[in-house]
């Protein structure tokens, strides 16, 4: 996890209006809004690197309700088009969603189907997809 955080921090681009990192209480509010608990790894991800801007992928954020990456809105849209309700979207991409299950595993869902690609944690996903594929 620490190596991925470091790599993301090094790869991050400066933006005119930086994103804000949440505090734990902010995540409690998000869980209440989406009515599903966030997996521990996803909480750590949001607390540590949800302010990183890098590449073309834009993972979910929790601090700006007006952002197109705001998790409650992202989840509502994904669930509305059929993403199973027990999954939480972590990133919209290529017409589908990367989503995390309660065990912390990440998969890609599009048009009602899951791809064969899966990652054992959001940190594996961040390294293999966000950092390496999104260059």
N, C-alpha and C positions, 0 to 999 in steps of 0.2 A: 504494500500500500504506500509506504513512504517513498519508494522509488518512483511510483506513478505520480504521486503528488509533486515531487521534485521535477519530473519531466514535464508535467503540465504547466507548472509555474515558469519553467524555462522557455516553453514554447508559446506561452500566452502573449498576445499582442496588446499593446496599449490602445485604449479606446478613450474618446473624449469624455464620456460619462461612464465611469467604471461601475460594474455591478457590485452589489453589496452582499457580503456573506451573512447568512442567518445565524441566529443563536438557537439553542435547543428549544426555548419556549416558542419560537417562530414555527418550528417543526410540529410542535403539539397542535398549534392552530391549524396547520395544513392538514394534519391527520383528522382533525375534527371536521374540516371542510370536505374532505374526500371520503370520509367515513370508512377508512381502511388504514391499518397501521403501516408505517414505512419500515421496511427491513433495516436492520442495524447498519449494514454496509452502505445502504442508500443514504441513511441519515449522515453517516460520516462523510460521504461524498458531497452531500449538500453543504455540510458545515465547513468542509475543507477546500473544495474547488468549484463550487457553483458560481464563483465570480470570474472564472477563467473564460476568456474569449480566445478561441483558436480554430482555425480551419473553417469548414463549411457546416459542420454539425453544431447544433445548438442544444445542448442538454437542458433539461428542465431546471427552472429556477423557482425560488419561493418568496422573494422579497418585493417584487414589483407586480401588483395585480393587473397592471396595464400591459405587461409584456406578453408577447405571443408565446413565450416559453414558460409562463406562470403555470405551475404544476396543476392546480385545481382546474384551470381552463383547458390545459392540454389533456388532462384525464377525462374531462367531460366530453371533449370532442372525440377522443379515441374510443371511449365506451359507447358513445352515440353511434359510431359507425361499426361497432361490433367487437372491439377488443374485449376479451373476457373480463368481467368486472373484478375478478380476483387478482388481475395483473395491473401494475401501475406503469404507465408510459414514462420512460426516462428521456426519450428523444424522438422527435418526428424526423423521418428520413426516407427519401425515395418513395414517397407515397404510402408509407407504412410507419410502424412504430417499433422502436426497441423498447421492450418492457421487462420489468423485474417482477418475480413472483415472491411470495412471502418467505421463501427460503433463501432469497438473494440471488437466484440464477436469472440470467438475462437471455432473452430470445428476441428474434425479429418476427413481427407479425405484419401481414399485408393482405388486404382483400379476403379476410377470413381464413387465411392459411399461415402456418408457421414455417419458417425456413428451417433447414437442417442445422443452421449455425446456432450454437448456444455457447454461453460463457458462464463459468461457475460463479462469477461475482461481477459486480459493477466495475471493480478495479481491473479485472481481466478485460472486460469490454472497453474500458477507457484506454488501456494500453494497446489492445489489438485493433480496435475500430477507430476510436477518436484520435489517438495519436499516430498510429501507423498507417491506417488506410486513408485518413483524411489529411493527406499531405498535398 
